[in-house]
Amino acid sequence: MATTDGSANVAADSRFDPNFTQHVIEAIGPKTTPRMRQVMGSLIRHIHDFARENELTIDEWMAGVEMINWAGKMSDNKRNEGQLMCDVIGLESLVDEITFKRAAETTDAATASAILGPFFRHDAPILENESTIVHGIADGEITYMHGKVLDSVTKKPVAGAWIDVWQASTNGLYEQQDNNQVEHNLRGKFKTDDSGHYGFYCLRPTPYPVPFDGPAGKLLRLLDRHPFRPAHIHLIVQREGYKPVTTQIFDRRDPFLENDSVFAVKESLIVDFTPLKGNPKATLELEYPVLLAPQGESH
């Protein structure tokens, strides 16, 4: 049984050493920060309780260690397999909900957040508004995505906000997964103008499976679960003086909205792609306003 003061209680009638977990927690040194003491003390309590509750065997524990090691070996600056493992058990989505719960409950809430995902890159190219992120894709539906970034309190335009966007191709792969795509395909950074406007050409997203060639895929197979994510576009929107928003937007017509393999869908992030006429560059349009909360706001 966990306690609120960082100590640990084990049932008196437990078959296992009732003092062991507390002994481990008390080994934390006096120079540890209060937050580290709280988090690690809680983690030790819960993981020890998990092991006792399930009477974890050496082989089972080692299988878990090997999966973590495997994730580390597969991860690099283009793919984060450890993060993907967290995604498929819902941990990143839960942390996202915990972090942004208060913001979501306010009357002047910012755009809802969603998980970052494992395929973000920090070096996306800076592009001019009204340009395209689509290169060498012949079978997609070109979409003109545009909107304004607004202050969530005043509803006034936010000029100079950066919008970092990335998405998978029609074959279900991000460019760093696919040697046939050019570097930085389907990703870019755009800056809002004085009216808060941004605009660019992208693909109507399509559903795709998360990578099945690593420990996250193995875990999904062991749990008899499908790997598919609903069609979505990733966004990070930020401006000095405002709280950044990391989010995803989802196509309302996608069949996996109710069964996302990483549990990231939120109702407010579901959007409609509409026919676009009179624009030779695109057949669809998506207008998407983004609300940023000022840094000084309590939410």
Salt bridges, closest charged atoms under 4 A:
ASP49 OD1 - ARG52 NH2 2.86
GLU55 OE2 - ARG15 NH2 2.61
GLU81 OE1 - ARG79 NH2 2.67
ASP96 OD2 - LYS266 NZ 2.76
ASP108 OD1 - HIS299 NE2 3.28
ASP123 OD2 - ARG121 NH2 3.01
ASP123 OD2 - HIS184 NE2 3.37
GLU130 OE2 - HIS197 NE2 2.77
GLU175 OE2 - ARG121 NH1 2.85
GLU175 OE2 - ARG187 NE 3.07
GLU183 OE2 - ARG121 NH2 2.85
GLU183 OE2 - HIS184 NE2 3.99
ASP213 OD1 - ARG79 NH2 2.87
ASP251 OD2 - ARG204 NE 2.72
ASP260 OD2 - ARG229 NH2 2.80
ASP272 OD1 - ARG252 NE 2.82
GLU285 OE2 - HIS146 NE2 2.64
